[in-house]
Amino acid sequence: MTATELTLQERELMDPASVDDIEWAVRLLAATPTHEGRDRGLLRQWARKADEFGSRLAPVPCTALVIERDSGLERMLLARYTSRPPTVELYTDTLTLAEELVDAHGWRAWYPPGSVRAAALAHEAVHAHLHHGPAKAALKQALGHSALRIGPLRVPGYVAGAEEVAAHAYARTVCGLGRSPLLLTAALHATLTRPGREN
């Protein structure tokens, strides 16, 4: 590792906003099992397409039961959707930390008061939408990945992590955020995995 690379990594740790939203999406895909060793250009292409798909979704109401609870910090979760029964769990301790990080980093213009909770709900509403309706197939089509090709016939393939990127893009768009929640997720992860941190 060169001194320049080390400086870049250190700068990104100190200022995660120096990394753009698509690059955070690429990193999310790269860290997803099944994508080890995938071409970075292909991951970037999928990240862009998933981001575009999510940002163009029509408003998706959150119809799931919403439960607020603690224990998000130890699980490293802000929110979670489960399908049986359709439920969104919002982790209040992680939401509180996220709001503190927004203030500490000076990101309030990107994430206005209350928007972190709203974005978490919007994000999970998209997971429910993709789980229960035809939108999942539409996302596969938009990504352009083929699981199987026989002559002119093509079976769209699943891209692990693409739904997550799309959900973040939707939340950014529908909540009018200045940056993707992916940036805030990266800052939360860095804080929660910092050596010596106690939850």
N, C-alpha and C positions, 0 to 999 in steps of 0.2 A: 504494500500500500504506500502510495507516495504522500508526501506532505500536503500536496494540493487536495488529494482525495480525503485525507484526514480532516483537513480544514473544512471541506465541504460538508462532511458528515457532522462535524462539531457545530457548524453553522445551522444545519437543519435541525439538530437537537435543540439548539437555543432558540431558533426561529423557524418552527415548522411551516409557517406561512410562506417561507421562501420557496416551498415546493408547490407547484400548481395542482389543481384539483384532478386533472387527468393523470398526472404522475402518481398521486396518491391512489387512484383507482388501479393503475398498472401495478403498483406495489401490493395492493390488496389481492389482485389476481395472482401475482407471482408467488405470494405466500400461501395460496390455496392449494391443498393437495390435488394432485394430477397435473399441475402446471410446472412442476420442477423441470428445469431445463428447456422450457418452451421459449421460442424466439421472442425477444422483447418487442420487436415490431408487431408481431401478431397479437401479443397481449395489449399493446397500445391501441391497435385497431379494434379489438373487442371492447376495451375500456371506453373508447370514444362512442362506439355504437350503442353500448349499454347505457352510457350517460345520455346520449341523444334520445334513446327510447324512453328512459325515465322522465326526462324533462318535457317530453311531449305527451305524456299520459294525461287524459282528462281527469278532473278531480275525482279522487277515490275516497268515499266516506269511510270512516273507521266505525264499523258496525259491531266489532268484537267487544266483549266485556273488558273493561279496563280496571286493572287491579294495581294499586300502588303499594310497594313494599321496599324494605331495606335489603341488604345483602348483595347489592349490585357490585360493590367495590371488590368483594372477595371473588365474585364470579367474573369480574371484568365485563359487566354488561350494563348498558344504559336502558335497554328495553328488549323485550323478547316476545315474539308471537308464537302461540301454540294453537293447533287447529282443533283439538278435541277437549272441551268445547272451544270455539274461537275466542281466544283470550289474549289481551296484550298486558304484559307485566311491565310496569314502569318502575325503575329502581330509583327511589328518591335520593339515596345517598350519592349515587353516581350523577344524577341530575344536579345536585347541589355542587359537587366537585366541578362539573362541566361549567356551571355558571361562574364559579370562582376562577376557573382557567380563562374564560372569556374576558373577565375583568383584568386578570393578571397580565394577559397578553395584549390588552388594548384592542380586543376584537369586537367590542360592543356594537360598532357600526355594521358589522357583518351579521351578528347574532343579537338582535334586539331583546330586551327583557321578555321572558316567556317563550321565546322562539325555540329554545332547546327542547322544551317539553313538547311543543307543537310539532317540531321536526321529528322527534322520536315517535310520536303517534302517527304522523304521516308516513314515515318510513315503514312502520309495522303494518299500516293499512295496505301498503303496496305488497308486502309479503303475503298478506291474506288474499289480496286481489290476484296475485300470480298463482297462489295455491289452488284457488277455487274456480277460476274462470279460464277463458280462452287466451288470456293475455300471455300466459306462459309460452304457448306455441308461437304467438306473435313475436315475443322476445327472441326465441330461437331463430325464427325467420330473419329478424333484423340483424342478428349477429353474423349470419352467413356461414356458420360452421357446419360442416357435413359430417354426420356419423357414418354414413354409407352413401356411396355413389355407384350406380350401375347405369352406364350410358348417360342418357339425359335425365334419368331419375335420381333424385337426391333426397336423403332423409336428414332433416335438420338435426344437428347435434346439440347436446347440453354442454354449456360452458360453466363450470363451477365458479361461483363468485360473481357471475354477471348479474344475478338478481339483486345482490347486495349493492352493486354499483348503481343499478337502475333505481333502487329504492332511495339511495342517497341523493341521486340527481332529482328525483321527484320531490323529495323533502326540501331540497334547496330551492326548487322552482316554486312549489305551491306555498311555501312559507316566506318567499321573497328574501332569502338569505343572500348575503354578499359572497359567501364561500360555501362550498359543500360541507355537510356535516362530517365528511371524511377527514377534513383537517382537524376538527374537534376530536374525532375518534383517535386520530394519531397522537394528539396532544395528551388525551386521557391515557392512552396506552403507555406513552413515554413516562408519564407521571406515576402510574400504577406499577410499572416495572422498574422504577428507579431503585438502585441498590440502597438498602437501609430504610426504605419507606415502610411505615406501619399503617395498615388500614384502620 
